Amino acid sequence: QVHLVESGGGLVQPGGSLRLSCAASASGFALDDYAIGWFRQVPGKKREGISCLYGADGSTYYRGSVKGRFTISRDNAKNTVYLQMNSLKVEDTAVYYCAAEETRRFDNTNWNDRDEYKHWGQGTQVTVSS
C-alpha cells in the first residue's frame, strides 16, 4: 500500500501562487515506477484530473484550464511530487488530492480518470478569494 500525504494548501488571493506537495511512502517505493496525478473536487461536482506525471519517462499532462499556470514536478530523492500553481483564480478553489498508480498498470491516455489510480491521499484545501 502506498501512503500519500498532501500539503501546501491554504488561502490565497486571486493572482497568487501556492505549491502543493505530495509525499509518497511505501516499502521499496520509487517515483520512477509510478504515475502521480493531481485531482481536485468541489462539493457537488465530480473529482477532476488536473495534472499527471508519468514516472517512467517524466511525461507530464495538464488539464486545459490549468495549462500554462500549473507545473508538476518531482524530487525522486524525497519521493515527493509538487504542483506549482500560479495565477490562481477563484475557480481553482477546491480540495486537491494526489493519487498514484504503478506505471505498469497505468494507461497514459486515461491520466485524468480517477479510476486509473489505486492510491489516494486525504486532500488539502485550496481557497482562492479576495
C-alpha positions in Angstrom: 0.0 0.0 0.0 1.3 3.4 -1.0 0.7 6.2 1.6 0.3 9.7 0.1 0.2 12.9 2.1 -0.7 16.2 0.5 0.4 19.6 2.0 0.7 23.2 1.0 -2.9 24.2 0.7 -4.3 27.4 2.1 -6.0 30.7 1.4 -4.6 32.9 -1.3 -5.7 35.9 -3.2 -6.6 35.8 -6.9 -3.4 36.0 -8.9 -1.3 34.5 -6.1 0.6 31.3 -6.0 0.8 28.1 -4.0 2.9 25.0 -4.2 1.3 21.7 -3.2 3.4 18.7 -2.2 2.5 15.0 -2.4 4.8 12.9 -0.3 4.7 9.2 -1.0 5.9 6.3 1.2 5.9 2.6 0.9 8.3 -0.2 1.1 10.5 -0.1 -1.9 8.7 2.9 -3.4 10.3 4.8 -6.3 8.7 7.6 -8.2 10.1 6.2 -11.5 7.7 3.2 -11.0 4.5 5.3 -10.6 2.3 7.7 -12.3 1.3 10.5 -9.9 -1.8 12.5 -10.6 -3.3 15.6 -9.1 -7.1 15.9 -8.9 -9.4 18.5 -7.4 -13.0 18.4 -6.2 -15.6 21.0 -5.1 -18.8 19.9 -3.3 -21.4 18.6 -5.6 -19.1 18.1 -8.6 -17.0 15.3 -9.9 -13.4 14.9 -9.0 -11.4 16.2 -12.0 -7.9 15.4 -13.1 -5.7 18.4 -13.5 -2.2 17.1 -13.9 -0.2 13.9 -14.0 3.5 13.0 -14.0 4.4 9.6 -15.5 7.4 8.4 -13.6 8.9 6.1 -16.2 9.8 8.8 -18.6 8.8 12.0 -16.9 6.0 12.8 -19.2 3.6 15.4 -17.9 -0.1 16.1 -18.6 -2.3 19.0 -17.8 -6.0 19.9 -17.9 -6.6 22.7 -20.4 -7.8 25.2 -17.8 -4.6 25.0 -15.8 -2.1 24.7 -18.7 0.5 27.5 -18.5 -0.4 28.3 -14.9 0.3 25.0 -13.1 3.5 23.0 -13.2 4.0 19.4 -12.0 7.5 18.3 -10.9 9.2 15.7 -8.7 12.0 15.1 -6.4 13.0 11.5 -6.6 15.2 11.6 -3.5 12.3 12.8 -1.4 9.6 10.7 -3.1 7.7 13.9 -3.5 5.7 15.4 -6.4 4.9 19.1 -6.5 2.2 21.1 -8.1 3.2 24.7 -8.5 0.1 26.8 -9.0 0.5 30.4 -10.3 -2.0 33.0 -11.4 -4.6 31.4 -9.2 -8.3 32.1 -9.9 -11.4 31.9 -7.7 -12.5 28.9 -9.8 -9.4 27.0 -8.7 -10.8 26.7 -5.2 -11.2 23.1 -4.3 -9.9 20.2 -2.3 -6.8 18.9 -4.1 -5.8 15.3 -4.0 -2.8 13.4 -5.2 -3.1 9.8 -6.5 -0.7 7.1 -7.6 -0.7 4.0 -9.7 2.1 1.8 -10.8 3.2 2.6 -14.4 2.9 -1.0 -15.5 -0.8 -0.8 -14.7 -1.3 2.8 -16.0 -2.8 3.9 -19.3 -1.5 7.4 -20.0 -4.4 8.1 -22.3 -6.7 8.0 -19.2 -4.4 10.1 -17.0 -7.3 12.3 -15.9 -9.6 9.4 -15.0 -9.8 8.8 -11.2 -10.4 5.1 -11.8 -6.9 4.8 -13.3 -5.4 5.4 -9.8 -5.3 3.0 -6.9 -3.8 5.0 -4.1 -5.1 8.3 -2.8 -4.2 11.0 -0.3 -6.6 12.7 2.1 -6.6 16.0 0.2 -5.6 19.6 1.0 -7.9 22.6 0.8 -7.0 25.4 -1.6 -9.2 28.6 -1.4 -8.7 31.5 -3.7 -10.5 34.5 -2.5 -10.0 38.2 -2.0 
